[in-house]
Amino acid sequence: MTRQQVLDLYFMEARSKVLDVAAFLDRVDRAEGEPDFRLDALKEAMRALDSTVADRAEKVLLALSDLTLDPIPAATTKAACGANPGRQA
C-alpha cells in the first residue's frame, strides 16, 4: 500500500486511540494517589512513539511487558497488570 492508502484506511482508528489515551491520562492526572509503575511504563511506551526508528511497535511492546522469567510464588490478582512492576524506566 502507499502511504496515502495506509492513512486513508487507518488514520481515524489511530486518532481515536490517541484520544482515548489522552482522556485516560487526564483522568489519572485528576485522581489522587501514589505513583504507579504502569503509568511509568505507558509513558516509556509513548516516548517510543516519538521516534523515527522503524521498530516502534517492538519498543512499545517491550515497555509494556514483564520479561521476568521467574514465576511469582502466588498471584496477587486474577489478571495481568500489563507492565513489569520491578522495571526501572
C-alpha positions as YAML, in Angstrom:
chain: A
units: angstrom
residues:
- id: 1
  name: MET
  ca: [0.00, 0.00, 0.00]
- id: 2
  name: THR
  ca: [1.01, 3.57, -0.48]
- id: 3
  name: ARG
  ca: [1.35, 5.94, 2.45]
- id: 4
  name: GLN
  ca: [-1.85, 7.66, 1.33]
- id: 5
  name: GLN
  ca: [-3.74, 4.35, 1.31]
- id: 6
  name: VAL
  ca: [-2.49, 3.47, 4.79]
- id: 7
  name: LEU
  ca: [-3.55, 6.89, 6.06]
- id: 8
  name: ASP
  ca: [-6.93, 6.63, 4.36]
- id: 9
  name: LEU
  ca: [-7.58, 3.21, 5.91]
- id: 10
  name: TYR
  ca: [-6.19, 3.58, 9.42]
- id: 11
  name: PHE
  ca: [-5.91, 7.25, 10.39]
- id: 12
  name: MET
  ca: [-9.31, 7.59, 12.06]
- id: 13
  name: GLU
  ca: [-8.77, 4.43, 14.11]
- id: 14
  name: ALA
  ca: [-5.34, 5.63, 15.27]
- id: 15
  name: ARG
  ca: [-6.75, 9.09, 16.01]
- id: 16
  name: SER
  ca: [-9.44, 7.53, 18.20]
- id: 17
  name: LYS
  ca: [-6.88, 5.50, 20.15]
- id: 18
  name: VAL
  ca: [-4.68, 8.54, 20.75]
- id: 19
  name: LEU
  ca: [-7.71, 10.46, 22.05]
- id: 20
  name: ASP
  ca: [-8.54, 7.53, 24.36]
- id: 21
  name: VAL
  ca: [-5.02, 7.61, 25.80]
- id: 22
  name: ALA
  ca: [-5.18, 11.40, 26.25]
- id: 23
  name: ALA
  ca: [-8.51, 11.11, 28.09]
- id: 24
  name: PHE
  ca: [-7.11, 8.32, 30.27]
- id: 25
  name: LEU
  ca: [-4.08, 10.46, 31.19]
- id: 26
  name: ASP
  ca: [-6.36, 13.39, 32.03]
- id: 27
  name: ARG
  ca: [-8.35, 11.14, 34.39]
- id: 28
  name: VAL
  ca: [-5.14, 9.88, 36.02]
- id: 29
  name: ASP
  ca: [-3.88, 13.45, 36.49]
- id: 30
  name: ARG
  ca: [-7.12, 14.47, 38.20]
- id: 31
  name: ALA
  ca: [-7.07, 11.49, 40.55]
- id: 32
  name: GLU
  ca: [-5.27, 11.34, 43.88]
- id: 33
  name: GLY
  ca: [-2.84, 8.63, 44.86]
- id: 34
  name: GLU
  ca: [0.68, 7.34, 44.76]
- id: 35
  name: PRO
  ca: [2.88, 6.94, 41.66]
- id: 36
  name: ASP
  ca: [2.36, 3.66, 39.80]
- id: 37
  name: PHE
  ca: [4.74, 1.59, 37.67]
- id: 38
  name: ARG
  ca: [2.08, 1.11, 34.99]
- id: 39
  name: LEU
  ca: [1.91, 4.83, 34.27]
- id: 40
  name: ASP
  ca: [5.71, 4.93, 34.06]
- id: 41
  name: ALA
  ca: [5.62, 2.04, 31.57]
- id: 42
  name: LEU
  ca: [2.95, 3.75, 29.49]
- id: 43
  name: LYS
  ca: [4.99, 6.96, 29.38]
- id: 44
  name: GLU
  ca: [8.04, 4.97, 28.28]
- id: 45
  name: ALA
  ca: [5.93, 3.39, 25.55]
- id: 46
  name: MET
  ca: [4.74, 6.81, 24.40]
- id: 47
  name: ARG
  ca: [8.34, 8.04, 24.19]
- id: 48
  name: ALA
  ca: [8.99, 5.16, 21.78]
- id: 49
  name: LEU
  ca: [6.22, 6.54, 19.55]
- id: 50
  name: ASP
  ca: [8.11, 9.82, 19.24]
- id: 51
  name: SER
  ca: [10.86, 8.18, 17.24]
- id: 52
  name: THR
  ca: [11.86, 7.78, 13.63]
- id: 53
  name: VAL
  ca: [13.09, 4.25, 14.25]
- id: 54
  name: ALA
  ca: [11.08, 1.61, 12.39]
- id: 55
  name: ASP
  ca: [10.73, -0.73, 15.37]
- id: 56
  name: ARG
  ca: [8.33, 1.44, 17.39]
- id: 57
  name: ALA
  ca: [5.82, -1.39, 17.90]
- id: 58
  name: GLU
  ca: [8.53, -3.62, 19.37]
- id: 59
  name: LYS
  ca: [9.71, -0.86, 21.73]
- id: 60
  name: VAL
  ca: [6.14, -0.19, 22.88]
- id: 61
  name: LEU
  ca: [5.50, -3.88, 23.46]
- id: 62
  name: LEU
  ca: [8.72, -4.23, 25.45]
- id: 63
  name: ALA
  ca: [7.88, -1.18, 27.57]
- id: 64
  name: LEU
  ca: [4.52, -2.76, 28.40]
- id: 65
  name: SER
  ca: [5.78, -6.29, 29.04]
- id: 66
  name: ASP
  ca: [7.03, -8.12, 32.09]
- id: 67
  name: LEU
  ca: [10.09, -10.01, 30.83]
- id: 68
  name: THR
  ca: [10.95, -11.69, 34.13]
- id: 69
  name: LEU
  ca: [11.50, -15.42, 33.82]
- id: 70
  name: ASP
  ca: [10.95, -16.49, 37.41]
- id: 71
  name: PRO
  ca: [7.32, -17.01, 38.38]
- id: 72
  name: ILE
  ca: [5.99, -15.27, 41.45]
- id: 73
  name: PRO
  ca: [5.17, -17.55, 44.40]
- id: 74
  name: ALA
  ca: [1.46, -16.66, 44.36]
- id: 75
  name: ALA
  ca: [-0.79, -14.47, 42.27]
- id: 76
  name: THR
  ca: [-1.95, -11.28, 43.95]
- id: 77
  name: THR
  ca: [-4.72, -10.59, 41.44]
- id: 78
  name: LYS
  ca: [-6.73, -12.51, 38.85]
- id: 79
  name: ALA
  ca: [-5.37, -10.55, 35.90]
- id: 80
  name: ALA
  ca: [-2.11, -9.46, 34.34]
- id: 81
  name: CYS
  ca: [-1.05, -5.91, 35.11]
- id: 82
  name: GLY
  ca: [0.35, -5.05, 31.66]
- id: 83
  name: ALA
  ca: [3.79, -3.94, 32.80]
- id: 84
  name: ASN
  ca: [6.73, -5.03, 34.92]
- id: 85
  name: PRO
  ca: [6.33, -3.72, 38.48]
- id: 86
  name: GLY
  ca: [10.07, -4.05, 39.12]
- id: 87
  name: ARG
  ca: [11.32, -2.39, 35.93]
- id: 88
  name: GLN
  ca: [13.08, 0.91, 36.08]
- id: 89
  name: ALA
  ca: [12.11, 3.20, 33.19]
...
